[in-house]
Amino acid sequence: MSHNEADVAVNGAYLTEAQSMALRVAVGHMLMDLQDPLHLGDDEHGRFMVKAYKARLEEVQELIFRGFK
């Protein structure tokens, strides 16, 4: 694949460079949205989900950028 974007496979199919870029941007955008601890609601469940999504998305983002640091 490209040297500009991460190699990403979904169910065995590799994304194109443009699709990988779209995924990278979507992950980054969602992480920005989740900077607001109440983004998914002002209750215990919403706050829990913000923390959980942030943790998983940060893991994904780390994998996406691993080869570029």
N, C-alpha and C positions, 0 to 999 in steps of 0.2 A: 504494500500500500504506500501511501504518501509519507514523506518525511516531515510534512507540515502539520499533520493532525495525528491523533492517536489511532492505532488500529483497534477498532471496536467490532466485536461480533455479537449478533443477536440471533439466538437459536441456530448457530452454525453459519449464518450468513454475515459476511463482513460488510460494514457500512462503507459508502463512498466517502471521499474526502469531505464533500459538502455535507453529507449526513453527519459525519463525525463532528464537524464544525458546529452544526446546528445543535447537537447534543451538548457539546462543551458550553455553548452560549446559554442554552436552556438551564443547565446545571448552575452556572454562575448567576444567572438571573434569579433562579429560585432561591439560591443562597442569599442574595441581596434582599429579597422579599422577607426571608426568615430572620433578618436582623431585628425585625419587630417581634418581640416575644408573644404578642397577642395576634399575630397574623392569621392564625387558624382558630381564633376564638379566645374569649376572656374567661375560660373555665379551665379546670384541671386537665381535662382531656386535650383541649386545644394547645395548652402550654406544653404538655407532654409530647404531642405530635410535632410541634416546632423543634423541640430538642432532638427527637428521634430522627426526623427528616434531615436536620442540619448535620447530625453525626454521619448518617449514611451518605449524604451528598458530599460532605467533606472527604469521605473515603474515596468516593468515585472521582472527585476532582483531583485528589492526590494521584490516583492511578492515571488519569488523563494526562497530567503534566509530568509524570515520573521520568519519562525519557527526554524531557526538554530542560531539565535543571542542570 
